[in-house]
Amino acid sequence: MTDAEPPPPFIRIGPDRPESPIVISVPHAGRAYSHALLAASRLHRSVLESLEDRLVDRLVWRAVEHGAVAFLAQAPRAEIDLNREESEIDPALIAPPPPLAGRPTARARGGLGLIPSRINGSGAIWRQRIPAAELERRLDEIHRPYHAALAAALAAARARFGGALLLDVHSMPPRREPGGEAGPQIVFGDRHGTACAAPFMAEALAVARLAGWRARANAPYAGGHIVERHGRPARHIHALQIELCRSAYLDVTLENPGRGFAPAAELIAAIAAALETRLLGPDLAVAAE
């Protein structure tokens, strides 16, 4: 594949007609680094890859086999972060600066805005500022189509089933608690109850804990732009972010599948199935009509 024929910025997998009210988003696992993007970076590709949610896109296929629809980003997070608002950018990174209202967020100033600008321990990513026209291209070709596709899939699921639920799947680095004990293996975020109804959070926690995972709600991750944007419980569209600890499914290098890879995929499928049952009720055949 050449830069003249780039891969699509994201792919959709699953049935054309909704077979489940579950829609899955994987926005940070893209690995399609173009020659132009790598040439613009002062950092090696291996450093840019540290921004990825490593191999999370390969963990959702079991849930798709059971009827869920999934959207998997192929464009790398270094190119544009699909889990950030369009305005969440440091204007000093863009030439000329975009007409933004107010000041950039703390995340954008720290290098993790719409266009990542810094990586801890490695410094600035880009050799020069990003042209405004290039920012607009990334928005028009990657960010906006991705969110439009999620919205359309959720609307189609709600139209068929009376409700829909988005699972936005990410990974997190291993964490230690203040006392030194191991941190959570999975964190669910619902924007502190605003992105999905409380029974869905309770169900997800119960499924994870029953499977033996150390599970937590909203700490240290309460959910980002995707669940905030698409979760509308009053309209029967719910959204829940999932953060999986990388050491729980990758090997000791945190780069390749480990012994926990298959169990992690099974867990995501089990969570999706349980939330589907909770959303539709016990008589799924009747609810789906």
Secondary structure as UniProt FT lines:
FT   TURN            3..4
FT   STRAND          10..13
FT   STRAND          22..26
FT   HELIX           35..40
FT   HELIX           45..48
FT   HELIX           49..51
FT   TURN            54..55
FT   HELIX           56..59
FT   HELIX           61..65
FT   TURN            66..67
FT   STRAND          69..73
FT   TURN            77..79
FT   TURN            82..83
FT   TURN            86..87
FT   HELIX           91..93
FT   STRAND          94..95
FT   HELIX           106..109
FT   TURN            110..111
FT   STRAND          118..119
FT   TURN            120..122
FT   STRAND          123..124
FT   STRAND          130..131
FT   HELIX           132..138
FT   HELIX           139..143
FT   HELIX           144..161
FT   STRAND          164..172
FT   TURN            178..179
FT   STRAND          186..189
FT   TURN            191..194
FT   HELIX           198..210
FT   TURN            211..212
FT   STRAND          215..217
FT   HELIX           225..230
FT   HELIX           233..235
FT   STRAND          237..245
FT   HELIX           246..248
FT   TURN            252..253
FT   TURN            259..260
FT   HELIX           261..280
FT   HELIX           284..287
//
